[in-house]
Amino acid sequence: MGTIVYRDGIAYEQVVMAGFSVPEIATLYYPIVGYPPEGAETQSFYMDGCKVFFHFRLVGTFSYANGGKTLPTWVERKPVPSPKVRAGTEVRWSGYLGCWEKHLKSKGWVSVPNP
């Protein structure tokens, strides 16, 4: 689940994903309905470790504007630069992990934190 953000008074779910075959981080924004409008007076509390909000009769739920057919309204793409490694060290992008990996003779392929 992503983060709820507002743009032009409309609520969106912000979902961050790593590119599978391209070293990039994509942020997708899906329009949602059933969430309080920006600036609405809402109250939130924690129940069983989960944050729950309520606004009049609405209790912490939302759905996509077109159900399962909803496409993101916009996408922001940010390239992830290759890490600096010693000369001769192999590096590769792991879309599954969403990070760069480098090959160490002693340990094999290990993850390199994204900058």
Contacts in CASP RR format, 6 or more apart in sequence:
PFRMAT RR
TARGET T0000
AUTHOR 0000-0000-0000
METHOD contacts of the structure
MODEL  1
MGTIVYRDGIAYEQVVMAGFSVPEIATLYYPIVGYPPEGAETQSFYMDGC
KVFFHFRLVGTFSYANGGKTLPTWVERKPVPSPKVRAGTEVRWSGYLGCW
EKHLKSKGWVSVPNP
1 13 0 8 1.000
2 13 0 8 1.000
2 14 0 8 1.000
2 15 0 8 1.000
2 16 0 8 1.000
3 13 0 8 1.000
3 14 0 8 1.000
4 11 0 8 1.000
4 12 0 8 1.000
4 13 0 8 1.000
4 14 0 8 1.000
4 32 0 8 1.000
4 35 0 8 1.000
4 62 0 8 1.000
5 11 0 8 1.000
5 12 0 8 1.000
5 13 0 8 1.000
5 14 0 8 1.000
5 29 0 8 1.000
6 12 0 8 1.000
6 38 0 8 1.000
7 29 0 8 1.000
9 37 0 8 1.000
9 38 0 8 1.000
10 31 0 8 1.000
11 31 0 8 1.000
11 32 0 8 1.000
11 33 0 8 1.000
11 34 0 8 1.000
11 35 0 8 1.000
11 36 0 8 1.000
11 37 0 8 1.000
11 38 0 8 1.000
11 62 0 8 1.000
12 29 0 8 1.000
12 30 0 8 1.000
12 31 0 8 1.000
12 32 0 8 1.000
12 73 0 8 1.000
13 29 0 8 1.000
13 30 0 8 1.000
13 32 0 8 1.000
13 62 0 8 1.000
13 64 0 8 1.000
14 27 0 8 1.000
14 28 0 8 1.000
14 29 0 8 1.000
15 27 0 8 1.000
15 28 0 8 1.000
15 29 0 8 1.000
15 30 0 8 1.000
15 72 0 8 1.000
16 25 0 8 1.000
16 26 0 8 1.000
16 27 0 8 1.000
16 28 0 8 1.000
17 25 0 8 1.000
17 26 0 8 1.000
17 27 0 8 1.000
17 28 0 8 1.000
18 24 0 8 1.000
18 25 0 8 1.000
18 26 0 8 1.000
18 80 0 8 1.000
18 95 0 8 1.000
18 97 0 8 1.000
18 98 0 8 1.000
18 99 0 8 1.000
19 25 0 8 1.000
19 26 0 8 1.000
19 95 0 8 1.000
19 98 0 8 1.000
20 95 0 8 1.000
20 96 0 8 1.000
21 93 0 8 1.000
21 95 0 8 1.000
22 93 0 8 1.000
23 79 0 8 1.000
23 80 0 8 1.000
23 81 0 8 1.000
23 82 0 8 1.000
23 93 0 8 1.000
23 100 0 8 1.000
24 77 0 8 1.000
24 78 0 8 1.000
24 79 0 8 1.000
24 80 0 8 1.000
25 77 0 8 1.000
25 78 0 8 1.000
25 80 0 8 1.000
25 98 0 8 1.000
25 114 0 8 1.000
26 75 0 8 1.000
26 76 0 8 1.000
26 77 0 8 1.000
26 78 0 8 1.000
27 75 0 8 1.000
27 76 0 8 1.000
27 77 0 8 1.000
27 78 0 8 1.000
28 72 0 8 1.000
28 75 0 8 1.000
29 72 0 8 1.000
29 73 0 8 1.000
29 74 0 8 1.000
29 75 0 8 1.000
29 76 0 8 1.000
30 64 0 8 1.000
30 65 0 8 1.000
30 70 0 8 1.000
30 71 0 8 1.000
30 72 0 8 1.000
30 73 0 8 1.000
31 64 0 8 1.000
31 65 0 8 1.000
31 70 0 8 1.000
31 73 0 8 1.000
32 62 0 8 1.000
32 63 0 8 1.000
32 64 0 8 1.000
32 65 0 8 1.000
33 62 0 8 1.000
33 63 0 8 1.000
33 64 0 8 1.000
33 65 0 8 1.000
34 58 0 8 1.000
34 61 0 8 1.000
34 62 0 8 1.000
34 63 0 8 1.000
35 58 0 8 1.000
35 60 0 8 1.000
35 62 0 8 1.000
36 42 0 8 1.000
36 53 0 8 1.000
36 55 0 8 1.000
36 58 0 8 1.000
40 55 0 8 1.000
41 55 0 8 1.000
42 53 0 8 1.000
42 54 0 8 1.000
42 55 0 8 1.000
43 53 0 8 1.000
43 54 0 8 1.000
43 55 0 8 1.000
44 51 0 8 1.000
44 52 0 8 1.000
44 53 0 8 1.000
44 54 0 8 1.000
45 51 0 8 1.000
45 52 0 8 1.000
46 52 0 8 1.000
52 59 0 8 1.000
52 60 0 8 1.000
53 59 0 8 1.000
53 60 0 8 1.000
54 60 0 8 1.000
64 70 0 8 1.000
80 93 0 8 1.000
80 99 0 8 1.000
80 100 0 8 1.000
80 114 0 8 1.000
80 115 0 8 1.000
81 115 0 8 1.000
82 91 0 8 1.000
82 100 0 8 1.000
83 91 0 8 1.000
83 100 0 8 1.000
83 102 0 8 1.000
83 112 0 8 1.000
83 115 0 8 1.000
85 91 0 8 1.000
85 102 0 8 1.000
85 112 0 8 1.000
89 102 0 8 1.000
89 103 0 8 1.000
89 104 0 8 1.000
90 102 0 8 1.000
90 103 0 8 1.000
91 100 0 8 1.000
91 101 0 8 1.000
91 102 0 8 1.000
91 103 0 8 1.000
91 112 0 8 1.000
92 100 0 8 1.000
92 101 0 8 1.000
92 103 0 8 1.000
92 109 0 8 1.000
93 100 0 8 1.000
93 101 0 8 1.000
94 100 0 8 1.000
94 101 0 8 1.000
94 111 0 8 1.000
97 111 0 8 1.000
98 114 0 8 1.000
99 111 0 8 1.000
99 112 0 8 1.000
99 113 0 8 1.000
99 114 0 8 1.000
100 111 0 8 1.000
100 112 0 8 1.000
100 114 0 8 1.000
101 109 0 8 1.000
101 110 0 8 1.000
101 111 0 8 1.000
101 112 0 8 1.000
102 109 0 8 1.000
102 110 0 8 1.000
102 112 0 8 1.000
103 109 0 8 1.000
103 110 0 8 1.000
104 110 0 8 1.000
END
